[in-house]
Amino acid sequence: MFALATRLAAARLPAAGRSAAYSNITYSGGHASTGQGGYYGSGGSRSLGRDKSSPHRPEAVAHAQDVAVLEGISGEVEVLEASLLAHGDAVSNATIELSAKLKKMVTQGSVMEVLDKLEFKGEPVWGLSERERELVLYMRQKVNEV
């Protein structure tokens, strides 16, 4: 009833007086002509039916025990790689054996499981230091090389 009375009163006012009749719209300030401000609720700030929170992703956070396991394996990998480099480019029974040992080490199930836990969507997970991130990237590179 009030809305109808307001519209009827505004229709009887001259053009200059009409804006005063509709002055009860909530405006959040700023200059609309320069992109600031706006009417309350515009732009979907109060939209319904949409969950605005991010989903919880515990798999995207690093765990210290996983990092410790990967550090231990990487130490062994570096020892094997140093042995391979010491033999040079020559192919021998020793280099073949070292290469097979290296491949077996980096592709074993437990290493792949830990590496998968420390990556999320192809990148190191959150909560790792820069050194730990480099370790994850290094180990993924080793897995991809063999």
N, C-alpha and C positions, 0 to 999 in steps of 0.2 A: 504494500500500500504506500509506504514511504517513497519507494523508488518511482512509482507512478506519479506521485505528487511532485517529486523533484523534476521529473521529465516534463510534466505539464508546466511547471513554473519556469523551467528553462526555455521552453518553447515560446513563452510569452515575453521573455526578456529580449532586448536588442542583442546583436552579435557581441558587443563589448561586455555585456553582463552575463553572457552564457558561460564563459570560462570560470567566472566566480561561482556559478551554481555547481560546477563539477570539481571544486577545489578539494574534495575529500579523498581523492585518489592518493595513495601513499607513494611518494617519490623519494628515492634514496639519495638525492643530492647530486652534485656535480653538474656538468654541462653536457646535456644529451647530444649536442651538436658536435662535440669533440670526442665522443665515445665513452664519456665517463657517466657514472650514475645509471639510472634506469628505474623502471617501476618495480616495486617489490614483487617478487615471484616471476619476473621475466627471465628468460634465458634458462628456464628449467631448474632454478635453484630450489623450488619446492615441488618438483615433479614426483609423482607417485609411481609405484610399481617397479622401481629400479633399485637394486642393492648397490649402494655406493662404496661399500667396504671391499677391500681386496681379500681374496680367499687366503686362508692360512696355508702356507707351504713349508712344512717342517723339513721336507727333503731338500730345500734350498739353503740350508744352514750347515756349516761344517761342524764336525765333531772331532775333538782332540785325538781320540784313539785312532780314527781313520787317518789323520795326518801322520801320526806316529808310525803306523804300519807302512804308509807310503814312503816315509823317510827311510825306514829300514831297508825296504826293497830297492829304493833308488841308490843307496850306498852299495848294495851288492851289484846292481846294474853297472855302476861306474867302475867297480873293480874289474868286472868282466870286459867292459869296453876298453879299459886301459890295457888289459892282457891282449885283446885283439889288436890294438894299435901297436903294441910291442912286436907282434908277429909281422906287421906290415901288410902289404897287399898280396903276399904270397898265399896261395891256397894249399893248405896241408891238413893232415888229420887233426892237428891241434886247433886250427882256426875253425874247421868245420864243427868240431866238438864244442868249442866256445860259443859259436854262433847258435848252435842248437840249444845249448844251456841258457843263453840269453833269451832266445825266443820262448822257451818253456817257462822261464821265470816271469817274464812280463805278461804272458798270456794265460797264466794259471787263473783259475776261477776266483780265488780269494783276492788277487790283485785287481782283476777286472771289477769285482764287486765293490772294493774300496774306491777305485777310480770312478766308478759310476756314482757312488755316493757323494764324491767330491766335485761332481760336475752337475750342472743344471742347465738344460737346453744348450749343451755344447760349450758352456763356459764354466770356469771355477765358481763354486758356490760362494755365498756371502759369509763373511766372518773370517776369511783367510787373510793372513798378512801378505805383503807383496812377495816375500820369499816363498811362502807356501803356495801362492797362486802360480809362481814360476815353476815350482816343483810339480804341480798338477799338470801344467801345460807340457813340461818336459817328459813326464811319464806317458802322457797321451801320445806325444810325438813318438816315443820309443815303441809303444804298442802299434802305432800305425806303420812304422818303418819295418817291423819284422813280419 
